[in-house]
Amino acid sequence: MSSDYSEYEQDFFNAVDRNTMAEQSIFDALSNITDDQYYSLFEVNAHHVCGPATVQVFPERAGTLYRCLNCGMAGIIGG
């Protein structure tokens, strides 16, 4: 990362990177679900922004809803 960024900006971009990697690990854990498994609640082990964690996921056609059971963070992957 360029040294032209302030410490605040570097922290922001690092947080975005951590979140992107966490969402990718959740997506990877669901990469082999079948059509009849959509709209089902799953728990997967993934590396989240808070570290290794169990994450509840609800895949649907519009995206995947998730909630980390360790830190409580929730979000949507895809769309």
C-alpha positions in Angstrom: 0.0 0.0 0.0 1.3 3.5 -0.8 2.9 5.5 1.9 0.8 8.5 0.7 -2.1 7.3 2.9 -2.6 8.5 6.4 -2.7 6.0 9.2 -6.5 6.3 9.4 -6.8 5.6 5.7 -4.4 2.6 5.9 -6.5 1.2 8.8 -9.7 1.6 6.7 -8.3 -0.2 3.7 -6.9 -3.0 5.9 -10.3 -3.4 7.5 -11.9 -3.6 4.0 -9.3 -6.2 3.0 -10.0 -8.3 6.1 -13.8 -8.2 5.5 -13.4 -9.2 1.9 -11.2 -12.1 2.8 -13.7 -13.2 5.5 -16.6 -13.0 3.1 -14.6 -15.1 0.5 -13.9 -17.8 3.1 -17.7 -17.9 3.9 -18.5 -18.1 0.1 -15.9 -20.9 -0.3 -17.5 -22.9 2.5 -20.8 -22.8 0.5 -19.4 -23.4 -2.9 -20.7 -26.9 -3.2 -24.3 -26.5 -2.1 -27.1 -27.9 -4.3 -30.2 -26.1 -5.5 -32.4 -27.8 -2.9 -30.1 -26.4 -0.1 -30.9 -22.8 -0.9 -33.1 -21.1 1.7 -31.7 -23.3 4.4 -29.8 -22.1 7.5 -26.2 -23.5 7.8 -23.4 -23.1 10.2 -19.9 -23.0 8.7 -16.5 -22.6 10.2 -14.7 -19.8 8.5 -11.9 -17.3 9.2 -13.9 -14.1 10.0 -12.5 -10.6 10.8 -12.5 -11.6 14.5 -10.5 -14.8 13.7 -11.6 -18.4 13.4 -15.4 -18.5 14.0 -18.6 -20.3 13.4 -20.8 -18.3 11.1 -24.5 -18.8 10.4 -25.3 -18.5 6.7 -28.6 -18.3 4.8 -28.0 -18.7 1.1 -30.7 -17.3 -1.2 -30.7 -16.4 -4.9 -30.2 -12.7 -4.2 -27.2 -13.2 -2.0 -26.0 -14.9 1.2 -27.0 -13.6 4.6 -24.5 -14.2 7.3 -24.0 -13.6 11.0 -20.8 -14.4 13.0 -21.6 -16.3 16.2 -18.3 -15.0 17.7 -18.5 -11.3 17.2 -22.1 -10.8 16.1 -21.2 -9.0 12.9 -23.8 -9.6 10.1 -23.9 -8.9 6.4 -24.8 -9.9 2.9 -22.5 -11.5 0.3 -23.3 -11.0 -3.3 -26.5 -9.7 -4.6 
